Amino acid sequence: MPATIPPSTSHLGGAYAREKNTCLNGRWTSSREVFASAPSFDALQIELNAGF
């Protein structure tokens, strides 16, 4: 058994395309330490791709 347990991490994401050359992507990432009182990390990333 390892001496420490790695931090907990979770991901959630999706994509949506309405037009032929346009796509919207989104991701939510959350991580936290299991035993330490270190701060948690939450990130929301939104990406819009468009072709001309």
mmCIF file of the N, C-alpha and C atoms, coordinates in Angstrom:
data_MODEL
# 
_entry.id   MODEL 
# 
loop_
_atom_site.group_PDB 
_atom_site.id 
_atom_site.type_symbol 
_atom_site.label_atom_id 
_atom_site.label_alt_id 
_atom_site.label_comp_id 
_atom_site.label_asym_id 
_atom_site.label_entity_id 
_atom_site.label_seq_id 
_atom_site.pdbx_PDB_ins_code 
_atom_site.Cartn_x 
_atom_site.Cartn_y 
_atom_site.Cartn_z 
_atom_site.occupancy 
_atom_site.B_iso_or_equiv 
_atom_site.pdbx_formal_charge 
_atom_site.auth_seq_id 
_atom_site.auth_comp_id 
_atom_site.auth_asym_id 
_atom_site.auth_atom_id 
_atom_site.pdbx_PDB_model_num 
ATOM 1   N N  . MET A 1 1  ? 0.839   -1.178 0.000   1.00 0.00 ? 1  MET A N  1 
ATOM 2   C CA . MET A 1 1  ? 0.000   0.000  0.000   1.00 0.00 ? 1  MET A CA 1 
ATOM 3   C C  . MET A 1 1  ? 0.885   1.243  0.000   1.00 0.00 ? 1  MET A C  1 
ATOM 4   N N  . PRO A 1 2  ? 0.590   2.230  -0.848  1.00 0.00 ? 2  PRO A N  1 
ATOM 5   C CA . PRO A 1 2  ? 1.424   3.430  -0.896  1.00 0.00 ? 2  PRO A CA 1 
ATOM 6   C C  . PRO A 1 2  ? 1.311   4.236  0.398   1.00 0.00 ? 2  PRO A C  1 
ATOM 7   N N  . ALA A 1 3  ? 2.355   5.017  0.676   1.00 0.00 ? 3  ALA A N  1 
ATOM 8   C CA . ALA A 1 3  ? 2.396   5.809  1.903   1.00 0.00 ? 3  ALA A CA 1 
ATOM 9   C C  . ALA A 1 3  ? 1.403   6.976  1.861   1.00 0.00 ? 3  ALA A C  1 
ATOM 10  N N  . THR A 1 4  ? 1.171   7.540  0.690   1.00 0.00 ? 4  THR A N  1 
ATOM 11  C CA . THR A 1 4  ? 0.223   8.656  0.557   1.00 0.00 ? 4  THR A CA 1 
ATOM 12  C C  . THR A 1 4  ? -0.803  8.336  -0.512  1.00 0.00 ? 4  THR A C  1 
ATOM 13  N N  . ILE A 1 5  ? -1.954  8.916  -0.389  1.00 0.00 ? 5  ILE A N  1 
ATOM 14  C CA . ILE A 1 5  ? -3.014  8.748  -1.379  1.00 0.00 ? 5  ILE A CA 1 
ATOM 15  C C  . ILE A 1 5  ? -2.979  9.957  -2.303  1.00 0.00 ? 5  ILE A C  1 
ATOM 16  N N  . PRO A 1 6  ? -3.000  9.752  -3.629  1.00 0.00 ? 6  PRO A N  1 
ATOM 17  C CA . PRO A 1 6  ? -2.949  10.889 -4.553  1.00 0.00 ? 6  PRO A CA 1 
ATOM 18  C C  . PRO A 1 6  ? -4.190  11.780 -4.415  1.00 0.00 ? 6  PRO A C  1 
ATOM 19  N N  . PRO A 1 7  ? -4.089  13.046 -4.833  1.00 0.00 ? 7  PRO A N  1 
ATOM 20  C CA . PRO A 1 7  ? -5.229  13.946 -4.746  1.00 0.00 ? 7  PRO A CA 1 
ATOM 21  C C  . PRO A 1 7  ? -6.405  13.451 -5.588  1.00 0.00 ? 7  PRO A C  1 
ATOM 22  N N  . SER A 1 8  ? -7.588  13.815 -5.177  1.00 0.00 ? 8  SER A N  1 
ATOM 23  C CA . SER A 1 8  ? -8.799  13.444 -5.888  1.00 0.00 ? 8  SER A CA 1 
ATOM 24  C C  . SER A 1 8  ? -9.031  14.430 -7.031  1.00 0.00 ? 8  SER A C  1 
ATOM 25  N N  . THR A 1 9  ? -9.344  13.919 -8.226  1.00 0.00 ? 9  THR A N  1 
ATOM 26  C CA . THR A 1 9  ? -9.579  14.764 -9.391  1.00 0.00 ? 9  THR A CA 1 
ATOM 27  C C  . THR A 1 9  ? -10.825 14.283 -10.121 1.00 0.00 ? 9  THR A C  1 
ATOM 28  N N  . SER A 1 10 ? -11.665 15.228 -10.583 1.00 0.00 ? 10 SER A N  1 
ATOM 29  C CA . SER A 1 10 ? -12.838 14.872 -11.371 1.00 0.00 ? 10 SER A CA 1 
ATOM 30  C C  . SER A 1 10 ? -12.941 15.816 -12.573 1.00 0.00 ? 10 SER A C  1 
ATOM 31  N N  . HIS A 1 11 ? -13.531 15.305 -13.652 1.00 0.00 ? 11 HIS A N  1 
ATOM 32  C CA . HIS A 1 11 ? -13.663 16.055 -14.898 1.00 0.00 ? 11 HIS A CA 1 
ATOM 33  C C  . HIS A 1 11 ? -15.091 15.924 -15.417 1.00 0.00 ? 11 HIS A C  1 
ATOM 34  N N  . LEU A 1 12 ? -15.558 16.962 -16.065 1.00 0.00 ? 12 LEU A N  1 
ATOM 35  C CA . LEU A 1 12 ? -16.854 16.955 -16.725 1.00 0.00 ? 12 LEU A CA 1 
ATOM 36  C C  . LEU A 1 12 ? -16.728 17.836 -17.954 1.00 0.00 ? 12 LEU A C  1 
ATOM 37  N N  . GLY A 1 13 ? -17.205 17.370 -19.108 1.00 0.00 ? 13 GLY A N  1 
ATOM 38  C CA . GLY A 1 13 ? -17.058 18.166 -20.321 1.00 0.00 ? 13 GLY A CA 1 
ATOM 39  C C  . GLY A 1 13 ? -18.111 17.842 -21.348 1.00 0.00 ? 13 GLY A C  1 
ATOM 40  N N  . GLY A 1 14 ? -18.205 18.721 -22.349 1.00 0.00 ? 14 GLY A N  1 
ATOM 41  C CA . GLY A 1 14 ? -19.160 18.518 -23.424 1.00 0.00 ? 14 GLY A CA 1 
ATOM 42  C C  . GLY A 1 14 ? -18.876 19.449 -24.584 1.00 0.00 ? 14 GLY A C  1 
ATOM 43  N N  . ALA A 1 15 ? -19.520 19.184 -25.702 1.00 0.00 ? 15 ALA A N  1 
ATOM 44  C CA . ALA A 1 15 ? -19.349 20.005 -26.899 1.00 0.00 ? 15 ALA A CA 1 
ATOM 45  C C  . ALA A 1 15 ? -20.702 20.185 -27.575 1.00 0.00 ? 15 ALA A C  1 
ATOM 46  N N  . TYR A 1 16 ? -20.850 21.343 -28.249 1.00 0.00 ? 16 TYR A N  1 
ATOM 47  C CA . TYR A 1 16 ? -22.091 21.660 -28.941 1.00 0.00 ? 16 TYR A CA 1 
ATOM 48  C C  . TYR A 1 16 ? -21.758 22.350 -30.255 1.00 0.00 ? 16 TYR A C  1 
ATOM 49  N N  . ALA A 1 17 ? -22.318 21.872 -31.355 1.00 0.00 ? 17 ALA A N  1 
ATOM 50  C CA . ALA A 1 17 ? -22.103 22.469 -32.676 1.00 0.00 ? 17 ALA A CA 1 
ATOM 51  C C  . ALA A 1 17 ? -23.458 22.842 -33.271 1.00 0.00 ? 17 ALA A C  1 
ATOM 52  N N  . ARG A 1 18 ? -23.644 24.132 -33.539 1.00 0.00 ? 18 ARG A N  1 
ATOM 53  C CA . ARG A 1 18 ? -24.910 24.594 -34.110 1.00 0.00 ? 18 ARG A CA 1 
ATOM 54  C C  . ARG A 1 18 ? -24.802 24.807 -35.606 1.00 0.00 ? 18 ARG A C  1 
ATOM 55  N N  . GLU A 1 19 ? -23.728 25.367 -36.055 1.00 0.00 ? 19 GLU A N  1 
ATOM 56  C CA . GLU A 1 19 ? -23.497 25.617 -37.471 1.00 0.00 ? 19 GLU A CA 1 
ATOM 57  C C  . GLU A 1 19 ? -22.386 24.702 -37.985 1.00 0.00 ? 19 GLU A C  1 
ATOM 58  N N  . LYS A 1 20 ? -22.180 24.695 -39.293 1.00 0.00 ? 20 LYS A N  1 
ATOM 59  C CA . LYS A 1 20 ? -21.200 23.807 -39.907 1.00 0.00 ? 20 LYS A CA 1 
ATOM 60  C C  . LYS A 1 20 ? -19.771 24.086 -39.422 1.00 0.00 ? 20 LYS A C  1 
ATOM 61  N N  . ASN A 1 21 ? -19.396 25.352 -39.276 1.00 0.00 ? 21 ASN A N  1 
ATOM 62  C CA . ASN A 1 21 ? -18.019 25.711 -38.940 1.00 0.00 ? 21 ASN A CA 1 
ATOM 63  C C  . ASN A 1 21 ? -17.872 26.299 -37.534 1.00 0.00 ? 21 ASN A C  1 
ATOM 64  N N  . THR A 1 22 ? -18.807 26.043 -36.652 1.00 0.00 ? 22 THR A N  1 
ATOM 65  C CA . THR A 1 22 ? -18.755 26.600 -35.298 1.00 0.00 ? 22 THR A CA 1 
ATOM 66  C C  . THR A 1 22 ? -18.979 25.497 -34.267 1.00 0.00 ? 22 THR A C  1 
ATOM 67  N N  . CYS A 1 23 ? -18.144 25.498 -33.237 1.00 0.00 ? 23 CYS A N  1 
ATOM 68  C CA . CYS A 1 23 ? -18.250 24.503 -32.171 1.00 0.00 ? 23 CYS A CA 1 
ATOM 69  C C  . CYS A 1 23 ? -17.921 25.158 -30.836 1.00 0.00 ? 23 CYS A C  1 
ATOM 70  N N  . LEU A 1 24 ? -18.702 24.864 -29.816 1.00 0.00 ? 24 LEU A N  1 
ATOM 71  C CA . LEU A 1 24 ? -18.487 25.370 -28.464 1.00 0.00 ? 24 LEU A CA 1 
ATOM 72  C C  . LEU A 1 24 ? -18.159 24.196 -27.551 1.00 0.00 ? 24 LEU A C  1 
ATOM 73  N N  . ASN A 1 25 ? -17.013 24.260 -26.881 1.00 0.00 ? 25 ASN A N  1 
ATOM 74  C CA . ASN A 1 25 ? -16.570 23.208 -25.961 1.00 0.00 ? 25 ASN A CA 1 
ATOM 75  C C  . ASN A 1 25 ? -16.509 23.772 -24.555 1.00 0.00 ? 25 ASN A C  1 
ATOM 76  N N  . GLY A 1 26 ? -16.828 22.951 -23.575 1.00 0.00 ? 26 GLY A N  1 
ATOM 77  C CA . GLY A 1 26 ? -16.725 23.362 -22.184 1.00 0.00 ? 26 GLY A CA 1 
ATOM 78  C C  . GLY A 1 26 ? -16.200 22.227 -21.330 1.00 0.00 ? 26 GLY A C  1 
ATOM 79  N N  . ARG A 1 27 ? -15.379 22.569 -20.329 1.00 0.00 ? 27 ARG A N  1 
ATOM 80  C CA . ARG A 1 27 ? -14.802 21.579 -19.418 1.00 0.00 ? 27 ARG A CA 1 
ATOM 81  C C  . ARG A 1 27 ? -14.814 22.126 -18.004 1.00 0.00 ? 27 ARG A C  1 
ATOM 82  N N  . TRP A 1 28 ? -15.143 21.286 -17.049 1.00 0.00 ? 28 TRP A N  1 
ATOM 83  C CA . TRP A 1 28 ? -15.064 21.614 -15.628 1.00 0.00 ? 28 TRP A CA 1 
ATOM 84  C C  . TRP A 1 28 ? -14.108 20.612 -15.001 1.00 0.00 ? 28 TRP A C  1 
ATOM 85  N N  . THR A 1 29 ? -13.065 21.105 -14.346 1.00 0.00 ? 29 THR A N  1 
ATOM 86  C CA . THR A 1 29 ? -12.086 20.264 -13.677 1.00 0.00 ? 29 THR A CA 1 
ATOM 87  C C  . THR A 1 29 ? -12.022 20.667 -12.212 1.00 0.00 ? 29 THR A C  1 
ATOM 88  N N  . SER A 1 30 ? -12.060 19.682 -11.348 1.00 0.00 ? 30 SER A N  1 
ATOM 89  C CA . SER A 1 30 ? -12.002 19.933 -9.910  1.00 0.00 ? 30 SER A CA 1 
ATOM 90  C C  . SER A 1 30 ? -11.038 18.940 -9.285  1.00 0.00 ? 30 SER A C  1 
ATOM 91  N N  . SER A 1 31 ? -10.164 19.435 -8.404  1.00 0.00 ? 31 SER A N  1 
ATOM 92  C CA . SER A 1 31 ? -9.256  18.544 -7.699  1.00 0.00 ? 31 SER A CA 1 
ATOM 93  C C  . SER A 1 31 ? -9.055  19.054 -6.279  1.00 0.00 ? 31 SER A C  1 
ATOM 94  N N  . ARG A 1 32 ? -8.729  18.131 -5.388  1.00 0.00 ? 32 ARG A N  1 
ATOM 95  C CA . ARG A 1 32 ? -8.500  18.502 -3.990  1.00 0.00 ? 32 ARG A CA 1 
ATOM 96  C C  . ARG A 1 32 ? -7.552  17.502 -3.357  1.00 0.00 ? 32 ARG A C  1 
ATOM 97  N N  . GLU A 1 33 ? -6.869  17.948 -2.321  1.00 0.00 ? 33 GLU A N  1 
ATOM 98  C CA . GLU A 1 33 ? -6.009  17.063 -1.546  1.00 0.00 ? 33 GLU A CA 1 
ATOM 99  C C  . GLU A 1 33 ? -6.884  16.237 -0.607  1.00 0.00 ? 33 GLU A C  1 
ATOM 100 N N  . VAL A 1 34 ? -6.498  15.015 -0.355  1.00 0.00 ? 34 VAL A N  1 
ATOM 101 C CA . VAL A 1 34 ? -7.295  14.137 0.491   1.00 0.00 ? 34 VAL A CA 1 
ATOM 102 C C  . VAL A 1 34 ? -7.028  14.408 1.976   1.00 0.00 ? 34 VAL A C  1 
ATOM 103 N N  . PHE A 1 35 ? -5.759  14.478 2.391   1.00 0.00 ? 35 PHE A N  1 
ATOM 104 C CA . PHE A 1 35 ? -5.435  14.619 3.805   1.00 0.00 ? 35 PHE A CA 1 
ATOM 105 C C  . PHE A 1 35 ? -4.972  16.021 4.188   1.00 0.00 ? 35 PHE A C  1 
ATOM 106 N N  . ALA A 1 36 ? -4.295  16.721 3.310   1.00 0.00 ? 36 ALA A N  1 
ATOM 107 C CA . ALA A 1 36 ? -3.716  18.027 3.650   1.00 0.00 ? 36 ALA A CA 1 
ATOM 108 C C  . ALA A 1 36 ? -4.784  19.125 3.576   1.00 0.00 ? 36 ALA A C  1 
ATOM 109 N N  . SER A 1 37 ? -4.480  20.238 4.184   1.00 0.00 ? 37 SER A N  1 
ATOM 110 C CA . SER A 1 37 ? -5.411  21.365 4.128   1.00 0.00 ? 37 SER A CA 1 
ATOM 111 C C  . SER A 1 37 ? -5.050  22.316 2.989   1.00 0.00 ? 37 SER A C  1 
ATOM 112 N N  . ALA A 1 38 ? -4.401  21.811 1.972   1.00 0.00 ? 38 ALA A N  1 
ATOM 113 C CA . ALA A 1 38 ? -4.032  22.628 0.810   1.00 0.00 ? 38 ALA A CA 1 
ATOM 114 C C  . ALA A 1 38 ? -5.289  23.062 0.068   1.00 0.00 ? 38 ALA A C  1 
ATOM 115 N N  . PRO A 1 39 ? -5.229  24.194 -0.629  1.00 0.00 ? 39 PRO A N  1 
ATOM 116 C CA . PRO A 1 39 ? -6.412  24.678 -1.337  1.00 0.00 ? 39 PRO A CA 1 
ATOM 117 C C  . PRO A 1 39 ? -6.821  23.739 -2.475  1.00 0.00 ? 39 PRO A C  1 
ATOM 118 N N  . SER A 1 40 ? -8.102  23.721 -2.756  1.00 0.00 ? 40 SER A N  1 
ATOM 119 C CA . SER A 1 40 ? -8.599  22.926 -3.881  1.00 0.00 ? 40 SER A CA 1 
ATOM 120 C C  . SER A 1 40 ? -8.465  23.746 -5.162  1.00 0.00 ? 40 SER A C  1 
ATOM 121 N N  . PHE A 1 41 ? -8.591  23.087 -6.298  1.00 0.00 ? 41 PHE A N  1 
ATOM 122 C CA . PHE A 1 41 ? -8.447  23.728 -7.600  1.00 0.00 ? 41 PHE A CA 1 
ATOM 123 C C  . PHE A 1 41 ? -9.684  23.417 -8.430  1.00 0.00 ? 41 PHE A C  1 
ATOM 124 N N  . ASP A 1 42 ? -10.420 24.434 -8.832  1.00 0.00 ? 42 ASP A N  1 
ATOM 125 C CA . ASP A 1 42 ? -11.591 24.295 -9.688  1.00 0.00 ? 42 ASP A CA 1 
ATOM 126 C C  . ASP A 1 42 ? -11.380 25.184 -10.911 1.00 0.00 ? 42 ASP A C  1 
ATOM 127 N N  . ALA A 1 43 ? -11.651 24.645 -12.100 1.00 0.00 ? 43 ALA A N  1 
ATOM 128 C CA . ALA A 1 43 ? -11.455 25.421 -13.318 1.00 0.00 ? 43 ALA A CA 1 
ATOM 129 C C  . ALA A 1 43 ? -12.603 25.156 -14.288 1.00 0.00 ? 43 ALA A C  1 
ATOM 130 N N  . LEU A 1 44 ? -13.132 26.212 -14.866 1.00 0.00 ? 44 LEU A N  1 
ATOM 131 C CA . LEU A 1 44 ? -14.133 26.138 -15.932 1.00 0.00 ? 44 LEU A CA 1 
ATOM 132 C C  . LEU A 1 44 ? -13.484 26.693 -17.188 1.00 0.00 ? 44 LEU A C  1 
ATOM 133 N N  . GLN A 1 45 ? -13.381 25.876 -18.228 1.00 0.00 ? 45 GLN A N  1 
ATOM 134 C CA . GLN A 1 45 ? -12.761 26.292 -19.482 1.00 0.00 ? 45 GLN A CA 1 
ATOM 135 C C  . GLN A 1 45 ? -13.819 26.260 -20.573 1.00 0.00 ? 45 GLN A C  1 
ATOM 136 N N  . ILE A 1 46 ? -13.966 27.362 -21.279 1.00 0.00 ? 46 ILE A N  1 
ATOM 137 C CA . ILE A 1 46 ? -14.913 27.464 -22.401 1.00 0.00 ? 46 ILE A CA 1 
ATOM 138 C C  . ILE A 1 46 ? -14.129 27.841 -23.646 1.00 0.00 ? 46 ILE A C  1 
ATOM 139 N N  . GLU A 1 47 ? -14.372 27.119 -24.736 1.00 0.00 ? 47 GLU A N  1 
ATOM 140 C CA . GLU A 1 47 ? -13.652 27.331 -25.967 1.00 0.00 ? 47 GLU A CA 1 
ATOM 141 C C  . GLU A 1 47 ? -14.639 27.436 -27.129 1.00 0.00 ? 47 GLU A C  1 
ATOM 142 N N  . LEU A 1 48 ? -14.488 28.460 -27.946 1.00 0.00 ? 48 LEU A N  1 
ATOM 143 C CA . LEU A 1 48 ? -15.324 28.652 -29.131 1.00 0.00 ? 48 LEU A CA 1 
ATOM 144 C C  . LEU A 1 48 ? -14.436 28.547 -30.354 1.00 0.00 ? 48 LEU A C  1 
ATOM 145 N N  . ASN A 1 49 ? -14.715 27.585 -31.222 1.00 0.00 ? 49 ASN A N  1 
ATOM 146 C CA . ASN A 1 49 ? -13.978 27.397 -32.467 1.00 0.00 ? 49 ASN A CA 1 
ATOM 147 C C  . ASN A 1 49 ? -14.878 27.800 -33.629 1.00 0.00 ? 49 ASN A C  1 
ATOM 148 N N  . ALA A 1 50 ? -14.354 28.638 -34.514 1.00 0.00 ? 50 ALA A N  1 
ATOM 149 C CA . ALA A 1 50 ? -15.098 29.072 -35.686 1.00 0.00 ? 50 ALA A CA 1 
ATOM 150 C C  . ALA A 1 50 ? -14.184 29.082 -36.899 1.00 0.00 ? 50 ALA A C  1 
ATOM 151 N N  . GLY A 1 51 ? -14.642 28.545 -37.995 1.00 0.00 ? 51 GLY A N  1 
ATOM 152 C CA . GLY A 1 51 ? -13.884 28.543 -39.238 1.00 0.00 ? 51 GLY A CA 1 
ATOM 153 C C  . GLY A 1 51 ? -14.487 29.534 -40.227 1.00 0.00 ? 51 GLY A C  1 
ATOM 154 N N  . PHE A 1 52 ? -13.625 30.142 -41.020 1.00 0.00 ? 52 PHE A N  1 
ATOM 155 C CA . PHE A 1 52 ? -14.075 31.136 -42.005 1.00 0.00 ? 52 PHE A CA 1 
ATOM 156 C C  . PHE A 1 52 ? -13.840 30.649 -43.412 1.00 0.00 ? 52 PHE A C  1 
# 
